[in-house]
Amino acid sequence: MSTAPAALATNDPVLLGFAEEVGTDGPVAVAGRRTRWTTGGTLAPDTRVIAAPSGIVEHLPDEMTVTVRAGTTVADLHAELAAAGQRTALPDRGGTVGGALAVGENDLRALGRERVRTALLQVRYVSAEGRIVTSGGPTVKNVSGFDLPRLMVGSLGTLGLLGEVILRTNPIPPVSRWYAAAGAHPRAVLETLLAPSAVLTNGETVWVELEGHAPDVDAEAARLASIGSFAEVAGPPELPVHRWSLTPAEVLSLHDTGHVIGASDFVAVAGLGLVFSHEPQPPRSVDPGVAIIAERLKQNFDPTGRLNPGRMAGGTA
Ligand SMILES: Cc1cc2nc3c(=O)[nH]c(=O)nc-3n(C[C@H](O)[C@H](O)[C@H](O)COP(=O)(O)OP(=O)(O)OC[C@H]3O[C@@H](n4cnc5c(N)ncnc54)[C@H](O)[C@@H]3O)c2cc1C
């Protein structure tokens, strides 16, 4: 497994301080805002819990990149970027940049934004040995070897502890509107519209987000009107707290069956495999081959099992 080439080594005192805090032995985990704290299992009780550094290091609006410490909240990051008319693909659900990446969930508007995995261009994380590892780069030409940034997304801090990342930024569209209609079908919406940013359903009502320049949004709204009695609404519905990961086909069929097995109420995101429910998703079986690779990866990255013990990274949509 490759580590940082000398050219990418850092003498940044903030990251060096973080690495020192992680140290070289004993169980350790990073806490963000704890909005997904029990995802992947319960942390072993004797684990030292630390925080990642926070703050925005550099925003380059013309390059459409931002370098940010992992402990920064997504809300603070987006507030800063909004001043320059930009945002990132990270979901803002009260968590930190590092937490959002470690959990690896896509924003419910991922159809119209990037996936979290592709928005992450570079990571600087502290390894189980206490070393700062840099991987990826703000431009594609700087990147070679394994794609460690993508591996880190959804790894729940079990392979490395994120200190700083470079994310791709995107322009905030001039117009962003939500529409809702009872009795419409999400499949019809996906087939009729050119590029909705989000299509949600609870089995009765369908919500659609349209974004872009006003004439394009107006044209999409006219297409929507041809398939249902859509009216503009303030925003998406309140999401139940638990997140399920299904296939996009299963999500569409949820609309027809009207329920998630074992759950009483849900909001499903069409076009992605995401469902929010009041009930936690039952454990899913993992392909045995994938389980072996995951175990070997963990063994290589963290031979003593000191990073986030008790948690196991699963699949994310
Ligand atoms: C009601 C609700 C709705 C949500 N809806 C969405 C949604 O629509 N789309 C979506 O994408 N997400 C959604 N989320 C999830 C949200 O994005 C995550 O909660 C957030 O990304 C986690 O950030 P956190 O700082 O709270 O992490 P924490 O809960 O503090 O930590 C989560 C895990 O990440 C690890 N971790 C945290 N920081 C680091 C780090 N720097 N390095 C390594 N590991 C780290 C922790 O050890 C822990 O295992 C929702 C959450 C809630 C509660």
The ligand as a Tripos MOL2 file, in Angstrom:
@<TRIPOS>MOLECULE
LIG
   53    58     1     0     0
SMALL
NO_CHARGES

@<TRIPOS>ATOM
      1 C1        -31.9410   13.1290   10.1160 C.3       1 LIG1
      2 C2        -30.7120   12.9260    9.2990 C.ar      1 LIG1
      3 C3        -30.8210   12.9500    7.9350 C.ar      1 LIG1
      4 C4        -29.7020   12.7730    7.1510 C.ar      1 LIG1
      5 N1        -29.8340   12.8610    5.8230 N.ar      1 LIG1
      6 C5        -28.7750   12.7300    5.0460 C.ar      1 LIG1
      7 C6        -28.8840   12.8590    3.6460 C.ar      1 LIG1
      8 O1        -29.9270   13.1190    3.0720 O.2       1 LIG1
      9 N2        -27.8100   12.6600    2.9360 N.ar      1 LIG1
     10 C7        -26.6500   12.3810    3.5370 C.ar      1 LIG1
     11 O2        -25.6970   12.2230    2.8540 O.2       1 LIG1
     12 N3        -26.4800   12.2840    4.8150 N.ar      1 LIG1
     13 C8        -27.5230   12.4440    5.6010 C.ar      1 LIG1
     14 N4        -27.3600   12.3430    6.9370 N.ar      1 LIG1
     15 C9        -26.0370   11.9660    7.4770 C.3       1 LIG1
     16 C10       -25.1290   13.1190    7.7110 C.3       1 LIG1
     17 O3        -24.6170   13.5870    6.5090 O.3       1 LIG1
     18 C11       -24.0370   12.5370    8.6140 C.3       1 LIG1
     19 O4        -24.6240   12.4750    9.8580 O.3       1 LIG1
     20 C12       -22.7830   13.3610    8.7220 C.3       1 LIG1
     21 O5        -22.1900   13.3060    7.4800 O.3       1 LIG1
     22 C13       -21.8760   12.8020    9.8390 C.3       1 LIG1
     23 O6        -21.0730   13.8450   10.3570 O.3       1 LIG1
     24 P1        -20.7170   13.9270   11.8870 P.3       1 LIG1
     25 O7        -19.7110   15.0060   12.0180 O.co2     1 LIG1
     26 O8        -21.9330   14.0680   12.7510 O.co2     1 LIG1
     27 O9        -20.0580   12.5020   12.1410 O.3       1 LIG1
     28 P2        -20.1060   11.6160   13.4740 P.3       1 LIG1
     29 O10       -21.4960   11.1160   13.7050 O.co2     1 LIG1
     30 O11       -19.4440   12.3620   14.5990 O.co2     1 LIG1
     31 O12       -19.1970   10.4210   13.0410 O.3       1 LIG1
     32 C14       -19.6710    9.4250   12.1340 C.3       1 LIG1
     33 C15       -18.5470    8.4030   11.8970 C.3       1 LIG1
     34 O13       -17.4990    9.0240   11.1690 O.3       1 LIG1
     35 C16       -16.2760    8.9380   11.8700 C.3       1 LIG1
     36 N5        -15.5500   10.1910   11.6700 N.ar      1 LIG1
     37 C17       -15.9650   11.4500   11.9260 C.ar      1 LIG1
     38 N6        -15.0130   12.3310   11.5970 N.ar      1 LIG1
     39 C18       -13.9740   11.6210   11.1210 C.ar      1 LIG1
     40 C19       -12.6860   11.9550   10.6170 C.ar      1 LIG1
     41 N7        -12.2690   13.2180   10.5640 N.pl3     1 LIG1
     42 N8        -11.8800   10.9540   10.2220 N.ar      1 LIG1
     43 C20       -12.2660    9.6780   10.2860 C.ar      1 LIG1
     44 N9        -13.4730    9.2840   10.7450 N.ar      1 LIG1
     45 C21       -14.3180   10.2530   11.1630 C.ar      1 LIG1
     46 C22       -16.6690    8.7420   13.3240 C.3       1 LIG1
     47 O14       -15.6500    8.1340   14.0590 O.3       1 LIG1
     48 C23       -17.9140    7.8860   13.1860 C.3       1 LIG1
     49 O15       -17.5860    6.5410   13.0000 O.3       1 LIG1
     50 C24       -28.4420   12.5240    7.7500 C.ar      1 LIG1
     51 C25       -28.3250   12.4940    9.1300 C.ar      1 LIG1
     52 C26       -29.4410   12.7050    9.9050 C.ar      1 LIG1
     53 C27       -29.2890   12.6680   11.4050 C.3       1 LIG1
@<TRIPOS>BOND
     1     1     2 1
     2     2     3 ar
     3     2    52 ar
     4     3     4 ar
     5     4     5 ar
     6     4    50 ar
     7     5     6 ar
     8     6     7 ar
     9     6    13 1
    10     7     8 2
    11     7     9 ar
    12     9    10 ar
    13    10    11 2
    14    10    12 ar
    15    12    13 ar
    16    13    14 ar
    17    14    15 1
    18    14    50 ar
    19    15    16 1
    20    16    17 1
    21    16    18 1
    22    18    19 1
    23    18    20 1
    24    20    21 1
    25    20    22 1
    26    22    23 1
    27    23    24 1
    28    24    25 2
    29    24    26 1
    30    24    27 1
    31    27    28 1
    32    28    29 2
    33    28    30 1
    34    28    31 1
    35    31    32 1
    36    32    33 1
    37    33    34 1
    38    33    48 1
    39    34    35 1
    40    35    36 1
    41    35    46 1
    42    36    37 ar
    43    36    45 ar
    44    37    38 ar
    45    38    39 ar
    46    39    40 ar
    47    39    45 ar
    48    40    41 1
    49    40    42 ar
    50    42    43 ar
    51    43    44 ar
    52    44    45 ar
    53    46    47 1
    54    46    48 1
    55    48    49 1
    56    50    51 ar
    57    51    52 ar
    58    52    53 1
@<TRIPOS>SUBSTRUCTURE
     1 LIG1         1 GROUP 0 **** ****
